[in-house]
Amino acid sequence: MPGPKDPPGSSTRAVHGGEREGRPRVSDSLTTPIVQTSTFWFRDTQELVDYQEGRYASFEYGRYGNPTVRALEEKLATLEGGEDCLVSASGMNSITTLLLALVPEGGHIVTTHDCYRRTRQFAQTVLPKMGIRTTVIDPSDLEGLERALAGGATLYFSESPTNPYLRVVDVPRVAELCRAAGAISVIDSTFASPVNQRALDLGADVVLHSATKYIAGHNDVLCGALVGHSARIGPVRDLHGILGGVVDPHAAWLVLRGCKTLALRVERANATALRMAEFLSEHPRIARVHYPGLSSHPDHEIARAQMQGYGGVVSFEVDGGLETASKLVDALRLPYIAPSLGGVESLVEQPTVISYWDQTPEQRAELGILDNLIRYSCGIEDADDLVADLEQALDRI
């Protein structure tokens, strides 16, 4: 059992973090109230002056903060072990605001080739307008990272695990290399959640989440989050106040509610996904399975060293092409055909169809997106039912 000085576990932090102290108290409400207001008032000019000079803790205007939103930020900072957290309207808003705030004009970004498409698009179509260039490397290419850092790279950004092939970055080594070169290391830990991986503890400067996914956990809200040292989050918060990508108080409350069951949901999804990956790896109609919990995965040893669980997403290649993969998806009875991941409902998608349909086969091949690839996000349904459903679908193709 943990002693009195040991840090609390994931579930304890998810339930209590950020909400016991500092939030508004309304009629002894157990749950954090939704402070649904766009602006805040002051009793007199002196109180406003005290607020401006840091002697009075309050809020001024909804774009700069809100008590419900702040409670969520404090909870996520507690979960990740960071000094500060900034939440915003979506994961992409968090990514774009961070890059605009922390990468100088003429800067140089290093990222990995297996990543969310919209992140890649922003780096390759918007940032060049500010003279910012991007070097793309394999998630395991530390020598390539060293070369880019020697060439003046100012920020490293990668998902870990990545999307959709679930590659796992050696975060401690990446952080060490970036620190030595004076570069900022940012890890998008959406697929892992704070339950499976705490990137700040591994040395990263900033951890990013699409809180829409595992953190909120119910496929009913959009939210992004950045956690890290105050010196890193501060400049992003300043720009966020200008750009205005705020999350509204009700959305923040939904994420707060979802956080309380985060560890329970993630642990369930971990177990189901591992079982599904093991089942698929032995099925004759499956050409390849991508899951860091399997010894066949190229980054399995790294995942074992730095993750507490391997996540609820399994990507796999069907023995066949686009049409065969589509038949399998259509034969499934339990998961919804939909983008996203990390919710209580299982979701399934073909990246080719749902995210890259506007690209030619040649363009998809260049990006590493295979037509026979399927991504399956395990929800919290009974594992027996999900595996049985997958089995019957495979029998029908």
C-alpha positions as CSV (number, residue, x, y, z in Angstrom):
1,M,0.0,0.0,0.0
2,P,1.2,3.6,-0.7
3,G,2.6,5.4,2.3
4,P,1.5,8.8,3.4
5,K,4.2,10.6,1.4
6,D,3.8,8.5,-1.8
7,P,2.0,10.3,-4.7
8,P,-1.6,9.3,-5.2
9,G,-2.5,6.8,-8.0
10,S,-4.0,7.7,-11.4
11,S,-7.6,7.2,-10.4
12,T,-7.2,9.2,-7.1
13,R,-5.7,12.1,-9.1
14,A,-8.3,11.8,-11.8
15,V,-11.2,12.0,-9.3
16,H,-9.8,14.7,-6.9
17,G,-7.1,16.6,-8.6
18,G,-7.8,20.3,-9.2
19,E,-11.2,20.4,-7.7
20,R,-10.9,20.3,-3.9
21,E,-9.2,23.7,-3.5
22,G,-9.6,27.0,-5.3
23,R,-12.8,26.3,-7.2
24,P,-16.0,28.3,-6.5
25,R,-18.1,26.8,-3.8
26,V,-21.8,26.9,-4.6
27,S,-24.4,25.5,-2.1
28,D,-21.9,22.8,-1.0
29,S,-22.0,21.2,-4.4
30,L,-20.0,18.1,-4.7
31,T,-19.3,18.5,-8.4
32,T,-17.5,21.5,-9.7
33,P,-20.1,24.0,-10.9
34,I,-20.4,25.3,-14.5
35,V,-19.6,29.0,-14.3
36,Q,-21.5,30.0,-17.4
37,T,-20.5,33.6,-18.0
38,S,-18.5,35.5,-20.6
39,T,-17.3,38.2,-18.3
40,F,-16.6,38.8,-14.6
41,W,-17.3,41.9,-12.5
42,F,-15.3,43.8,-9.8
43,R,-16.8,45.4,-6.7
44,D,-14.7,48.6,-7.1
45,T,-11.7,50.0,-8.9
46,Q,-9.3,49.0,-6.1
47,E,-10.4,45.3,-6.4
48,L,-9.7,45.5,-10.2
49,V,-6.2,47.1,-9.5
50,D,-5.5,44.3,-7.0
51,Y,-6.5,41.8,-9.6
52,Q,-4.2,43.4,-12.2
53,E,-1.3,43.4,-9.8
54,G,-1.8,39.8,-8.6
55,R,-3.2,40.5,-5.1
56,Y,-6.7,39.3,-5.9
57,A,-7.3,35.9,-7.4
58,S,-10.2,36.2,-9.9
59,F,-11.0,36.3,-13.6
60,E,-11.6,39.1,-16.0
61,Y,-13.0,37.9,-19.3
62,G,-13.9,34.4,-20.6
63,R,-11.2,34.4,-23.2
64,Y,-8.5,34.7,-20.5
65,G,-9.9,32.2,-18.0
66,N,-12.9,30.8,-16.2
67,P,-13.2,29.0,-12.8
68,T,-14.6,25.7,-14.4
69,V,-12.0,25.8,-17.1
70,R,-9.3,26.5,-14.5
71,A,-10.4,23.5,-12.4
72,L,-9.9,21.3,-15.4
73,E,-6.5,22.8,-16.1
74,E,-5.4,22.1,-12.5
75,K,-6.7,18.5,-12.7
76,L,-4.8,17.8,-15.9
77,A,-1.6,19.4,-14.5
78,T,-2.0,17.1,-11.5
79,L,-2.5,14.0,-13.7
80,E,0.6,14.8,-15.9
81,G,2.8,16.1,-13.0
82,G,3.2,19.5,-14.6
83,E,3.4,23.0,-13.2
84,D,0.7,24.4,-15.5
85,C,-1.9,23.4,-18.0
86,L,-3.7,25.3,-20.8
87,V,-6.9,23.9,-22.3
88,S,-8.4,25.0,-25.6
89,A,-11.2,24.4,-28.0
90,S,-9.6,21.3,-29.6
91,G,-6.4,19.3,-29.9
92,M,-5.6,20.9,-33.2
93,N,-6.0,24.3,-31.6
94,S,-3.5,23.3,-28.9
95,I,-1.0,22.2,-31.5
96,T,-1.3,25.2,-33.7
97,T,-1.2,27.7,-30.9
98,L,1.8,26.0,-29.3
99,L,3.8,26.0,-32.6
100,L,3.0,29.6,-33.3
101,A,3.9,30.7,-29.8
102,L,7.1,28.6,-29.3
103,V,8.7,28.5,-32.8
104,P,10.3,31.8,-33.8
105,E,10.1,33.3,-37.3
106,G,12.6,31.3,-39.4
107,G,12.6,28.5,-37.0
108,H,13.1,24.8,-37.6
109,I,10.8,22.0,-36.5
110,V,11.6,18.3,-36.4
111,T,8.6,15.9,-36.5
112,T,8.0,12.2,-37.4
113,H,6.4,10.9,-40.6
114,D,3.8,8.8,-38.9
115,C,1.5,11.4,-37.5
116,Y,-2.0,13.0,-37.5
117,R,-2.6,14.4,-41.0
118,R,-3.8,17.9,-39.9
119,T,-0.6,18.4,-37.8
120,R,1.5,17.5,-40.9
121,Q,-0.6,19.9,-43.1
122,F,-0.1,22.8,-40.6
123,A,3.6,22.3,-40.5
124,Q,4.0,22.0,-44.2
125,T,1.5,24.6,-45.5
126,V,1.0,27.3,-42.9
127,L,4.3,27.5,-41.0
128,P,6.5,28.0,-44.2
129,K,4.7,31.3,-44.6
130,M,6.6,32.5,-41.5
131,G,9.9,31.0,-42.8
132,I,9.6,28.0,-40.6
133,R,10.9,24.7,-42.1
134,T,10.2,21.2,-41.1
135,T,12.4,18.1,-41.1
136,V,10.5,14.8,-41.0
137,I,12.2,11.7,-39.6
138,D,11.3,8.2,-38.7
139,P,10.2,7.9,-35.0
140,S,13.2,5.8,-34.2
141,D,15.8,7.9,-36.2
142,L,17.8,9.4,-33.4
143,E,20.7,10.1,-35.7
144,G,18.4,12.1,-38.0
145,L,17.3,14.0,-34.9
146,E,20.9,14.8,-33.9
147,R,21.6,16.1,-37.4
148,A,18.6,18.3,-37.4
149,L,19.4,19.7,-34.0
150,A,22.9,20.4,-35.1
151,G,21.4,22.3,-38.0
152,G,19.6,24.6,-35.7
153,A,16.2,22.9,-35.0
154,T,14.3,24.7,-32.3
155,L,11.5,22.3,-31.5
156,Y,10.8,18.6,-31.7
157,F,7.2,17.4,-32.0
158,S,6.0,13.8,-32.2
159,E,3.1,11.7,-31.1
160,S,3.9,8.7,-29.0
161,P,2.3,6.3,-29.7
162,T,1.9,7.7,-33.3
163,N,-1.1,7.7,-35.6
164,P,-1.9,5.2,-37.1
165,Y,1.0,2.8,-36.8
166,L,1.5,3.2,-33.0
167,R,5.2,3.8,-33.2
168,V,6.7,4.7,-29.8
169,V,9.3,7.4,-29.4
170,D,12.3,7.0,-27.1
171,V,11.1,10.0,-25.1
172,P,14.0,10.1,-22.5
173,R,16.7,10.0,-25.2
174,V,14.8,12.5,-27.4
175,A,14.4,14.9,-24.5
176,E,18.1,14.5,-23.6
177,L,19.2,15.4,-27.2
178,C,16.9,18.3,-27.4
179,R,17.9,19.7,-24.0
180,A,21.6,19.5,-25.0
181,A,20.9,21.5,-28.2
182,G,18.6,24.1,-26.5
183,A,15.5,22.8,-28.3
184,I,12.0,22.2,-26.9
185,S,10.7,18.7,-26.9
186,V,6.9,18.2,-27.2
187,I,5.2,14.9,-27.0
188,D,1.6,14.4,-28.1
189,S,0.5,11.7,-25.7
190,T,-3.2,11.5,-26.9
191,F,-3.0,7.8,-27.7
192,A,-1.4,7.0,-24.3
193,S,-3.3,9.2,-21.9
194,P,-1.7,10.1,-18.5
195,V,-2.6,6.7,-17.3
196,N,-0.3,4.8,-19.7
197,Q,2.5,7.4,-20.1
198,R,3.7,10.6,-18.3
199,A,6.0,12.2,-20.9
200,L,7.0,15.0,-18.5
201,D,8.4,12.4,-16.1
202,L,10.3,11.0,-19.0
203,G,12.0,14.4,-19.7
204,A,9.7,16.1,-22.3
205,D,9.2,19.8,-21.9
206,V,5.5,19.8,-22.9
207,V,2.9,17.1,-23.3
208,L,-0.1,17.6,-25.5
209,H,-3.5,15.9,-25.5
210,S,-6.5,15.9,-27.7
211,A,-8.6,15.7,-24.5
212,T,-11.5,14.9,-26.8
213,K,-10.2,11.3,-26.8
214,Y,-9.4,9.3,-23.7
215,I,-9.4,12.2,-21.2
216,A,-13.1,13.2,-21.9
217,G,-13.8,9.7,-22.9
218,H,-17.4,9.8,-24.1
219,N,-17.3,11.1,-27.7
220,D,-19.3,14.2,-26.8
221,V,-16.9,17.1,-26.5
222,L,-13.9,18.8,-28.2
223,C,-11.0,19.9,-26.1
224,G,-7.2,20.2,-26.3
225,A,-4.7,20.4,-23.5
226,L,-1.0,21.4,-23.0
227,V,0.9,20.6,-19.8
228,G,4.4,21.6,-18.8
229,H,6.6,24.0,-17.0
230,S,5.1,27.5,-16.5
231,A,7.9,29.0,-18.6
232,R,6.7,27.0,-21.6
233,I,2.9,27.2,-21.1
234,G,3.0,30.9,-20.3
235,P,3.8,32.2,-23.8
236,V,1.3,29.8,-25.3
237,R,-1.4,31.1,-22.9
238,D,-0.6,34.7,-23.9
239,L,-1.1,33.9,-27.6
240,H,-4.1,31.8,-26.8
241,G,-5.7,34.9,-25.3
242,I,-5.2,36.7,-28.6
243,L,-6.2,33.9,-30.9
244,G,-9.2,33.1,-28.8
245,G,-9.5,29.3,-29.2
246,V,-11.2,28.9,-25.8
247,V,-13.1,25.9,-24.5
248,D,-16.5,26.9,-23.1
249,P,-17.4,26.2,-19.4
250,H,-19.9,23.4,-20.2
251,A,-17.4,21.6,-22.4
252,A,-14.8,21.9,-19.6
253,W,-17.2,20.4,-17.2
254,L,-17.9,17.5,-19.5
255,V,-14.1,16.8,-19.6
256,L,-13.9,17.2,-15.8
257,R,-16.6,14.5,-15.5
258,G,-14.9,12.2,-18.0
259,C,-11.6,12.5,-16.1
260,K,-13.0,10.8,-13.0
261,T,-13.2,7.5,-14.8
262,L,-10.1,7.9,-16.9
263,A,-8.0,5.2,-15.3
264,L,-10.9,2.7,-15.2
265,R,-11.7,3.2,-18.9
266,V,-8.0,3.2,-20.1
267,E,-7.2,0.0,-18.1
268,R,-10.2,-1.7,-19.7
269,A,-9.3,-0.6,-23.2
270,N,-5.6,-1.6,-22.7
271,A,-6.7,-5.2,-21.8
272,T,-9.2,-5.5,-24.6
273,A,-6.7,-4.1,-27.2
274,L,-3.9,-6.4,-26.2
275,R,-6.3,-9.4,-26.4
276,M,-7.5,-8.2,-29.8
277,A,-4.0,-7.7,-31.1
278,E,-3.0,-11.2,-30.0
279,F,-6.0,-12.7,-31.7
280,L,-5.4,-10.8,-34.9
281,S,-1.7,-11.7,-35.0
282,E,-2.6,-15.3,-35.3
283,H,-5.4,-15.0,-37.8
284,P,-4.7,-16.2,-41.4
285,R,-6.6,-13.3,-43.0
286,I,-4.5,-10.7,-41.3
287,A,-1.2,-9.7,-42.9
288,R,0.2,-7.5,-40.1
289,V,-0.7,-6.1,-36.7
290,H,0.6,-2.8,-35.3
291,Y,0.4,-2.7,-31.5
292,P,3.2,-1.8,-29.1
293,G,2.2,-4.6,-26.7
294,L,3.2,-7.2,-29.2
295,S,6.9,-8.4,-29.2
296,S,6.7,-8.1,-33.0
297,H,6.3,-4.4,-32.9
298,P,9.5,-2.5,-33.7
299,D,9.2,-0.3,-30.6
300,H,8.0,-3.0,-28.1
301,E,11.0,-2.7,-25.8
302,I,10.8,1.1,-25.7
303,A,7.1,0.8,-24.9
304,R,7.8,-1.7,-22.1
305,A,10.3,0.7,-20.6
306,Q,8.3,3.9,-20.6
307,M,4.6,2.9,-20.7
308,Q,2.3,1.5,-18.0
309,G,-0.1,0.1,-20.6
310,Y,-0.1,-0.1,-24.4
311,G,-3.3,1.7,-25.2
312,G,-6.7,0.9,-26.6
313,V,-6.0,1.3,-30.3
314,V,-5.0,-1.5,-32.6
315,S,-4.0,-1.0,-36.3
316,F,-3.9,-4.0,-38.6
317,E,-3.5,-4.8,-42.3
318,V,-6.0,-7.2,-43.9
319,D,-4.7,-9.8,-46.4
320,G,-6.1,-8.1,-49.4
321,G,-6.7,-4.5,-50.7
322,L,-9.1,-1.7,-50.1
323,E,-12.2,-3.6,-51.0
324,T,-11.3,-6.5,-48.7
325,A,-10.7,-4.1,-45.8
326,S,-14.0,-2.4,-46.5
327,K,-15.9,-5.7,-46.5
328,L,-14.4,-6.4,-43.0
329,V,-15.3,-3.0,-41.6
330,D,-18.9,-3.4,-43.0
331,A,-19.2,-6.9,-41.5
332,L,-18.5,-5.7,-38.0
333,R,-21.6,-5.3,-35.8
334,L,-20.4,-3.6,-32.7
335,P,-18.0,-0.7,-33.5
336,Y,-19.2,2.4,-35.2
337,I,-17.5,3.5,-38.4
338,A,-16.2,6.8,-37.3
339,P,-13.0,8.9,-36.8
340,S,-11.6,9.6,-33.4
341,L,-10.8,7.2,-30.5
342,G,-10.7,6.9,-26.8
343,G,-14.4,6.9,-26.1
344,V,-16.6,4.4,-24.4
345,E,-17.9,3.1,-27.7
346,S,-15.6,1.1,-30.0
347,L,-14.8,2.9,-33.3
348,V,-13.3,1.5,-36.5
349,E,-12.0,3.2,-39.6
350,Q,-10.0,2.8,-42.8
351,P,-7.5,5.7,-42.8
352,T,-7.5,5.6,-46.6
353,V,-11.3,6.3,-46.7
354,I,-11.9,8.5,-43.7
355,S,-8.8,10.7,-43.8
356,Y,-6.9,10.3,-47.1
357,W,-9.7,9.8,-49.7
358,D,-8.7,13.0,-51.5
359,Q,-5.2,11.7,-52.1
360,T,-4.1,9.4,-55.0
361,P,-2.9,5.9,-54.3
362,E,0.6,7.1,-55.1
363,Q,0.3,10.0,-52.6
364,R,-1.0,7.7,-49.9
365,A,1.8,5.3,-50.5
366,E,4.3,8.1,-50.1
367,L,2.7,9.0,-46.8
368,G,2.8,5.3,-45.7
369,I,-1.0,4.9,-45.7
370,L,-1.9,1.5,-47.0
371,D,-5.3,0.8,-48.5
372,N,-5.7,-2.5,-46.5
373,L,-5.0,-0.7,-43.2
374,I,-7.7,-0.6,-40.5
375,R,-7.6,1.3,-37.2
376,Y,-9.7,-0.1,-34.3
377,S,-10.3,1.9,-31.1
378,C,-11.5,-0.4,-28.4
379,G,-14.2,1.0,-26.1
380,I,-15.3,-0.4,-22.8
381,E,-17.6,-3.1,-24.1
382,D,-17.0,-6.7,-23.0
383,A,-13.8,-8.0,-24.6
384,D,-15.4,-11.3,-25.4
385,D,-18.1,-9.6,-27.5
386,L,-15.6,-7.4,-29.4
387,V,-13.3,-10.3,-30.2
388,A,-16.2,-12.6,-31.2
389,D,-17.6,-9.8,-33.5
390,L,-14.2,-9.4,-35.1
391,E,-14.0,-13.2,-35.6
392,Q,-17.4,-13.4,-37.3
393,A,-16.5,-10.5,-39.6
394,L,-13.2,-12.1,-40.6
395,D,-15.1,-15.3,-41.4
396,R,-17.3,-13.4,-43.8
397,I,-14.6,-11.8,-46.0
